[in-house]
Amino acid sequence: MNPKHKIDPALQSLLHELASTEMSEAQVCRDVRTKKIERLRDGYRRLQTTDPTQFRPGDLVQWQPGLKYVKWPQYGEPAVVIECLDPPLTDASRESGSAYFRSPLTLVLGLQHKDGFHCWHLDGRRFELVARAELA
């Protein structure tokens, strides 16, 4: 910078303020990585602590946040527990490169879908209770 030219003090103050408040690209990357790690740990914890045997036929369940792995049901859409499978079935129809490979299918869930009532076999660890069944 040419020493004969002085920067306007207001502009200089603004530049210092921007420099001190902006995060570096490296800091942004660290923050994104930290958030990803937190989400990974949270998902792991919920998969490990949710007991799919807690559900009973007639219970209403929905996806836990971040654990939806198939298209239906949608987030926030309740499904009814039709059957609890013990021991769980294993999805053997997929190859090892699939996210569904050897998925433990512990619940049969029913919901209204398109033209009628449909049932799906799903991993119960990924669901949470919406309402307990009132069976007579």
Secondary structure as the mmCIF struct_conf table of DSSP 4:
data_model
#
loop_
_struct_conf.conf_type_id
_struct_conf.id
_struct_conf.beg_label_comp_id
_struct_conf.beg_label_asym_id
_struct_conf.beg_label_seq_id
_struct_conf.end_label_comp_id
_struct_conf.end_label_asym_id
_struct_conf.end_label_seq_id
TURN_TY1_P TURN_TY1_P1 PRO A 3 LYS A 4
BEND BEND1 HIS A 5 HIS A 5
HELX_LH_PP_P HELX_LH_PP_P1 LYS A 6 ASP A 8
HELX_RH_AL_P HELX_RH_AL_P1 PRO A 9 THR A 21
BEND BEND2 GLU A 22 GLU A 22
HELX_LH_PP_P HELX_LH_PP_P2 MET A 23 SER A 24
HELX_RH_AL_P HELX_RH_AL_P2 GLU A 25 THR A 49
HELX_RH_3T_P HELX_RH_3T_P1 PRO A 52 GLN A 54
TURN_TY1_P TURN_TY1_P2 PRO A 57 GLY A 58
STRN STRN1 LEU A 60 TRP A 63
HELX_LH_PP_P HELX_LH_PP_P3 GLN A 64 GLN A 64
TURN_TY1_P TURN_TY1_P3 PRO A 65 GLY A 66
BEND BEND3 VAL A 70 PRO A 73
HELX_LH_PP_P HELX_LH_PP_P4 GLN A 74 GLN A 74
TURN_TY1_P TURN_TY1_P4 TYR A 75 GLY A 76
STRN STRN2 ALA A 79 THR A 90
BEND BEND4 SER A 93 ARG A 94
TURN_TY1_P TURN_TY1_P5 SER A 96 GLY A 97
BEND BEND5 SER A 98 SER A 98
TURN_TY1_P TURN_TY1_P6 ALA A 99 ARG A 102
STRN STRN3 PRO A 104 HIS A 113
TURN_TY1_P TURN_TY1_P7 LYS A 114 ASP A 115
STRN STRN4 GLY A 116 LEU A 122
HELX_RH_3T_P HELX_RH_3T_P2 GLY A 124 ARG A 126
STRN STRN5 PHE A 127 ALA A 131
#
